């Protein structure tokens, strides 16, 4: 039992937990009206789910369907996880447990809006990597389906407020996650070409992909500043578009270094946003 939990932890990519768990926390905080909302048991139940179990599901499915395409990618050994034949059975059993828990949560959710958002998260998480849809291998759909990382925040907003989040807020999330996906796909261009995968980054190439990241993150910055009423701290979001712009100007810098730097930026700015929002909720 301990070995399987330990393996599940490895599969879940600890450094990426913030992308689902952090989104859930921000979405819940945006939808909360009083500090007492954070005393609800549902908050802590789904906090655990989106930090750990959701990532086991996302990356477990990814590992199962990416065995052939991952074989030549060194980052699977250095920073992530490479599935070996001896562990396929263990991974499948872990995924079965995760699916059962997910369905159990789905059944006992409060309303159909919660179920719709949660089901969309599960659908995108599975078919992002799984055949026959396999969104990650199709241009435009690859970064668009990465909306799965915004779904935890949308679900949290619905969970605490019973309302769908504002459209501009969802749109800002879409621009951010699209840029994140495209940016992360750039270091894999050569490996994806070799594997015969035509991602948006493969078709556009490095420079055009970086420029599109700049556009997406610029739109995110504009919406963030607008939605916060030009709050002074909101201008920190401009860090994001500056990253691809800097890489376009300084071509000698390895994009892989910047890519592994992004989780720290996301965590820092996300933590700052949570603190500000929580303070305003208390007031």
N, C-alpha and C positions, 0 to 999 in steps of 0.2 A: 504493500500500500504506500509506504513512504517513498519507495523508488518511483512509483508512478506519479505521485504528487511532485516529486523533484523533477521528473522528466517533463511534466506538464508546465512547470515553472520555466524550464529551458525553452520549450516550444513557444511559450507566450511572449517571448522577446521583452524582457523587463524594461529595457530602455525605451520601448514604444508604448508602454502602458498609458502614458500621459495623453496619448492621442485619442483614446476612447474614454478613459477615466476622467481626465482633465476636462474634456468636452462636456461630460455629464455634469461635473461640478459647476462649470460656468453656466450651463443651461438651467440648472436647478436654481442657481443664485439669481439669474436674470428673471426667472419666473416667480421667485419667492416674494412674499409681501411682508412677512415678519420673521424675526429670528426663531420663533417657535416652529416654523416650517421645518427647521433643521433637526427637530426632535422626533420627527416621524420615522418609524421603523423602516418604511419603504425606502427612504433616502439611503440608509446604510446597507440595506439588502442589495439595492441596485448599484450602489457605490462599489461593493465587492464584485458584483457581477461584471460591471463595465471596466473595472481595473484589471481583473484577472481572467475570469471565465470567457468573456467576450474575446479577449486576445488569444486564448487557447483555441477558440473556435476559428477565428479569422486566420491565424497563422498555421494551425493544424491542417485546415483544408488547403491552404496555400502549399504547405510542404508535400501533401499527398499528390497534388496535381502538378507540381513543379519539379518532380524528380529529374526528368530529362533535361529541362532548361537550366537547372541549378548546378549541374555537374561541373561546368567550367567557370562558375562564378566564385571567385575567392572570398567575397564578403560573407558567403554562407558559412565559411569556416572561421573567419576572423571576428565578425560582429553579430552574426545571426545564428541560424541553425540549419544543418543539412541532414535530411532524413536518410538513414541507412536502412537496408533491407531488414536487418534484425529487429528494428524498432517499429516497423509498419503495423504490426499487430497491436503493440502497446498504444501507438498513436490512435488507431481506430477505436480502441476501447475507451480511451480518454475522450475522444470526440463523441462517442455514443452517450457517455455520461453528461457531457456538456449540452448536447441536444435535448436530452430528457429534462434536464434542469430548465433549459430555455422554454420548452413547451409547457412545463409545469407553471412557470412564471406567466406565460402567455395566457393560460387558462384562467388564472386568478387575478388578472389585471382588472382595474376598476371600470373601464369603459372601452368602447370600440375605437376611440381615437388613440388611446394608449396601445391597443392591440395592433392597429394599423401601422403606427410608427415603428413599433417593436418588430413586427413582421417584416417591414421593409428593411430594417437593419439586418435581420437574419437572411433575407433573400439576397441582398447586395453582398453581404459577407461571404455567403456560400458561392454565388455565381460570379463573383469577382475573379476567382481562380478556377472554379469547377466547370467542366464541360456539361452541356453543350454550349452554354452561353459564353463562358470564359471572357468576361468583359476586359480583362487586363491585356488581352491579345488583340484588341480592336481599337484603332485610332479614334480619338475623341471619347468613345465610351470608356476607355481606360481611366482617364482622369475624372470623367463625369460620374462614374460609378463609385469613385472614391468618396462620394457623398456619404458612404457608409460610416465614415468617421465623424460626420456631423449629426448623424441620427441619434447617438446617445444624448447629445445636448438637446435636440428637439424632443426626444422622449422625456427627458428630465423636466423640461419646461411644461410639457403636457401633464406630467405626473404631479407637479406641485400646483399648477394653476388651472388645470382642466381646459386650457385653451391652446390653440396652435400658435407657435411663436410668430412674431411679425415677419412679413415677407422680406423686408430689407435685411433683417438679421440673418435669415436663412440664406439670402443671396450673398451676403458678406462671407458666411461660412463656406459657401460653394466656391467662391473665388479663392479663398485661402487654401482649401483642401485640394483644389485643382492645381494650384501652383505647387503645393507640397508634393503632389504625386508626380507632376511633370519634372520637377527639380530632382526628385529621387530616381527617376528613370534615366536621367542623362548619364550617370556613371555606368549604367547597364547597357548602353547603346550597342557596344561591340559584342557583348555576350548575347544580347537578344537577336542581333543580326545573325550570329552564328547558329542560334537555335531556330531561326526562321520565324521569329516573332516580330510583327510590324506594329510597334507601339507608336504613339504620337511622337515621342522623342526620336525614334528611329527614322520616321518619315521626315520630320522637320530638321533633324540634325542638332548639334550642340548649340550653336549660336542662336538659331531661330527659336529653339526651345527656351533658352535663357531669356530671350526677349519677350516671349509669351508669358513666362513666369513674372517678369517685370510688370507687364500689363495687368495680369491677374492680381498681383500683390498691390499694385498702385490703386486698383479699384477697391480692394479690401481696405486700404488706408483711407481712401476718400469716404467710404461708407462708415467706417469706424469713427472718424472725426465728426462726420455729420450726425450719426446716431447718438453720440455722447454729448452733443451740443457744444462742440469745439472745446471739450475738456482739455486742459494743458497736457495731462498725461497721455491722452489719446494719440498725440503726435509721435510717441515712441513706436507706434506701429509702422512708421516709415522705415524702420530697420529692415523690414522684409523686402521691399522693392530695391533697397540699396544693395542687398546681397547679390542678386543676379546682375545688376548694373555694374557693380565692382568687378565681377568675374568677366563681364564682357570687355571691360576696359583693361583689366590685368589678366590677359589670357594665359600667362605662365603659371598662375595659381591653380593647383589641383582642386577640381570641384568636389572630390571625395572628402577633402578636409572640411569644406564648407557644409557638405551634407551631414556629416556626423556632428557638426556644431549646432545644427538646427534644433535638435531636441532640447538643448540648453536654453536657446532663445525662446522656444515655445513654453517651456516650463517657467522661465523667469517672467515673461510677459503675462502668461496665464495666471501665475500666482499673484502678480500685481493686480490684475483685473479682478480676481476673486476677492482680494483684500479690500479694494476700493468699493466693489459692489456690496460686500458684506457690511462694510462700515456705513454705507448709505442705507442699507436695509435696517440696521440697528437704529439709525437716526430717524 
